[in-house]
């Protein structure tokens, strides 16, 4: 009130904008604020009779939260994968329907239920994915990934491997109208340096392909047919004598 008291004491402020702006500027300098804020509080007091607005906020009955939790845990977190709206309807049918089949007059609304669901981040919890999509799918696609590949081993000679089917079709050399198939591509990456140490491209998949890829990783790259290089030009030399380990091998398509 002290901020706008000079304007309230001067009756000319109601009809004279110049006097109103002048007194507002003086009050703003005195209290270390802006004249715009002084005028806003002045207009608000003239209109409502109060400087601060007290909003009456209707609180949701606390017992509704228990119903929300039970409905989400029972109906929404289900392998049947109902929609959120279906979950709300099931909640009304289970907890707010009288014996004669009529809905209770006092019941939670759909916007309130939806707001509670998203406000409490039920849509981002791991329980949602596990309950609706299964534990296997969660572990494969949605589980948190901690650590890093480089922190797994700090010495050269520990490999991580991956495999996929090439996006090409090979044809028979004597008759190009006959499709032979799609080759498999294996890569062995050194964990410490993140360099591609070995590879395998062929029609074999499985253990034999993994062994061929690891064998290629330990070879002296200078001696590989078709590669013209010297040891000084290669980023790494042969990994002879190192212990070969494959932490992740997946044969087939990715």
C-alpha atoms as one frame of an Amber mdcrd trajectory, in Angstrom:
protein
   0.000   0.000   0.000   2.882   2.382   0.710   3.906   2.066  -2.930   0.653
   3.499  -4.290  -0.385   5.621  -1.298   0.667   8.955  -2.925  -1.578   8.214
  -5.901  -4.485   7.281  -3.655  -4.117  10.494  -1.621  -4.276  12.642  -4.748
  -7.752  12.542  -6.243  -6.580  14.117  -9.509  -4.784  10.875 -10.411  -8.088
   9.322 -11.395  -8.765  11.824 -14.178  -5.356  13.340 -14.997  -2.902  10.929
 -16.651   0.021  13.377 -16.416  -0.243  13.703 -12.633  -0.754   9.960 -12.336
   2.405   9.187 -14.309   4.424  11.801 -12.419   3.470  10.459  -8.980   4.059
   6.899 -10.161   7.579   7.824 -11.331   8.362   9.500  -7.989   7.077   6.472
  -6.043   9.101   4.134  -8.259  12.329   6.066  -7.616  11.655   6.134  -3.895
  11.008   2.373  -3.603  13.472   1.206  -6.242  10.985  -0.227  -8.713   9.404
   0.766 -12.023   6.582   3.196 -12.673   4.845   0.516 -14.721   4.587  -1.714
 -11.648   3.282   1.173  -9.540   0.573   1.939 -12.098  -0.377  -1.723 -12.380
  -0.851  -1.997  -8.619  -2.760   1.278  -8.621  -5.161   0.132 -11.335  -5.613
  -3.204  -9.602  -6.474  -1.506  -6.306  -8.952   0.837  -7.987 -10.661  -2.100
  -9.717 -10.703  -4.689  -6.912  -9.983  -2.821  -3.690  -6.953  -5.005  -2.987
  -3.324  -4.849  -4.020  -2.742  -8.603  -4.228  -5.055 -11.127  -5.796  -5.869
 -14.153  -3.727  -6.804 -16.975  -6.028  -9.143 -19.529  -4.619  -7.739 -22.857
  -5.680  -9.984 -25.832  -5.409  -7.968 -28.780  -4.217  -8.619 -32.241  -5.549
 -10.011 -34.567  -2.916  -7.045 -36.567  -1.595  -8.886 -39.875  -1.954  -8.914
 -39.469  -5.734  -5.140 -39.856  -5.876  -5.418 -43.346  -4.437  -7.942 -44.234
  -7.120  -5.661 -42.802  -9.799  -2.725 -44.884  -8.616  -4.767 -48.072  -8.386
  -6.251 -47.545 -11.853  -2.886 -46.891 -13.468  -1.189 -49.823 -11.759  -4.092
 -52.213 -12.397  -5.438 -51.251 -15.801  -2.879 -49.121 -17.656   0.189 -51.152
 -16.673  -1.124 -54.228 -18.434  -0.084 -56.441 -21.325  -3.453 -55.632 -22.938
  -2.093 -52.087 -23.463  -5.290 -50.061 -23.013  -5.288 -46.367 -23.835  -5.280
 -43.771 -21.101  -8.896 -42.936 -21.838  -9.843 -46.601 -21.533  -8.030 -46.670
 -18.199 -10.111 -43.723 -17.015 -13.349 -45.429 -18.086 -12.339 -48.643 -16.321
 -11.589 -46.656 -13.177 -15.058 -45.095 -13.231 -16.657 -48.479 -13.790 -14.657
 -50.110 -10.990 -14.713 -47.448  -8.285 -17.419 -44.880  -9.095 -20.364 -46.938
 -10.318 -23.287 -47.618  -8.008 -25.028 -50.966  -7.693 -27.806 -49.769 -10.001
 -25.284 -49.088 -12.777 -25.286 -45.295 -12.542 -22.144 -43.237 -12.112 -21.649
 -41.430  -8.836 -22.315 -37.696  -8.869 -18.977 -37.019  -7.207 -16.271 -38.502
  -9.407 -12.942 -37.378 -10.912 -13.006 -35.752 -14.320 -11.069 -36.914 -17.371
  -8.859 -33.751 -17.546  -7.964 -34.170 -13.858  -7.013 -37.818 -14.349  -4.953
 -37.038 -17.466  -3.182 -34.168 -15.693  -2.305 -36.421 -12.756  -0.926 -39.082
 -15.127   1.440 -36.771 -16.984   2.266 -34.568 -13.997   3.568 -37.610 -12.102
   5.496 -38.857 -15.201   3.801 -42.243 -15.346   4.306 -42.196 -19.125   8.106
 -42.100 -18.740   8.598 -44.734 -16.065  10.318 -48.009 -16.766   7.382 -49.904
 -15.212   5.219 -48.735 -18.109   7.467 -50.268 -20.774   7.967 -53.505 -18.815
   4.257 -53.996 -18.101   2.981 -53.075 -21.563   5.792 -54.288 -23.862   7.495
 -56.991 -21.793  10.769 -57.283 -19.927  12.664 -58.605 -22.955  11.734 -55.617
 -25.091  12.658 -53.258 -22.244  16.092 -54.823 -21.798  16.700 -54.750 -25.537
  15.494 -51.260 -26.480  14.607 -49.125 -23.462  16.898 -49.933 -20.526  19.346
 -47.215 -19.400  22.834 -47.602 -20.818  25.587 -46.739 -18.354  29.324 -46.632
 -18.781  31.164 -46.571 -22.086  32.744 -49.056 -24.452  36.212 -47.560 -23.992
  36.027 -48.041 -20.223  35.493 -51.796 -20.619  39.178 -52.526 -21.315  42.108
 -50.138 -21.264  44.611 -52.269 -23.163  44.929 -53.110 -26.834  43.722 -56.540
 -27.914  40.203 -56.599 -26.436  37.688 -56.459 -29.270  34.026 -55.667 -29.597
  32.295 -57.222 -32.566  29.122 -56.625 -34.496  27.624 -58.135 -37.630  24.981
 -57.233 -40.166  23.761 -58.267 -43.585  25.059 -56.084 -46.398  22.503 -54.057
 -48.340  23.591 -55.558 -51.650  22.794 -58.665 -53.655  25.583 -60.661 -55.272
  25.051 -62.411 -58.589  26.669 -65.421 -60.221  29.781 -64.402 -62.167  28.914
 -66.517 -65.202  25.203 -65.711 -65.263  24.332 -62.327 -63.788  20.624 -63.065
 -63.870  21.071 -65.522 -61.001  21.176 -63.943 -57.555  23.565 -65.690 -55.184
  22.543 -63.864 -52.003  23.518 -61.140 -49.557  26.866 -61.402 -47.735  27.444
 -60.963 -44.021  29.755 -58.189 -42.810  31.615 -58.593 -39.492  33.710 -55.886
 -37.853  36.073 -56.159 -34.878  36.743 -52.850 -33.131  39.579 -52.443 -30.655
  38.066 -51.280 -27.373  40.986 -49.129 -26.222  41.660 -47.268 -29.485  38.244
 -47.564 -31.200  40.038 -48.561 -34.425  38.632 -51.173 -36.786  41.151 -53.978
 -36.310  39.569 -56.676 -38.443  36.717 -57.538 -40.750  35.060 -60.442 -42.504
  32.791 -60.444 -45.545  31.308 -63.720 -46.717  28.343 -66.048 -46.817  29.175
 -67.763 -43.547  27.577 -66.621 -40.295  28.145 -67.706 -36.738  31.213 -69.141
 -35.057  33.237 -69.610 -38.239  32.646 -66.004 -39.260  33.663 -64.764 -35.811
  36.892 -66.771 -35.918  37.687 -65.454 -39.390  37.114 -61.880 -38.244  39.325
 -62.331 -35.178  42.012 -63.923 -37.311  41.913 -60.935 -39.630  42.237 -58.599
 -36.613  45.521 -60.267 -35.573  47.048 -60.273 -39.040  49.822 -57.960 -40.116
  47.903 -55.576 -42.344  50.937 -54.979 -44.519  50.838 -58.601 -45.674  47.139
 -58.644 -46.549  46.639 -59.181 -50.284  45.680 -56.048 -52.153  46.956 -53.625
 -49.497  50.056 -51.645 -50.405  51.273 -49.965 -47.249  54.205 -49.854 -44.878
  54.159 -50.212 -41.096  54.870 -46.489 -40.705  51.719 -45.509 -42.625  49.349
 -47.753 -40.652  47.751 -46.435 -37.448  48.536 -49.672 -35.614  50.683 -52.723
 -36.063  49.684 -56.370 -35.724  48.135 -57.416 -32.439  50.156 -60.625 -32.182
  50.282 -62.202 -28.741  47.288 -60.292 -27.435  44.426 -62.018 -25.758  41.429
 -62.138 -28.057  38.122 -61.420 -26.489  34.768 -60.692 -28.009  32.350 -58.959
 -25.693  29.512 -58.630 -28.058  28.935 -60.880 -31.052  25.668 -60.873 -32.925
  25.382 -62.964 -36.045  22.725 -62.395 -38.661  20.824 -59.225 -39.477  20.622
 -56.116 -37.336
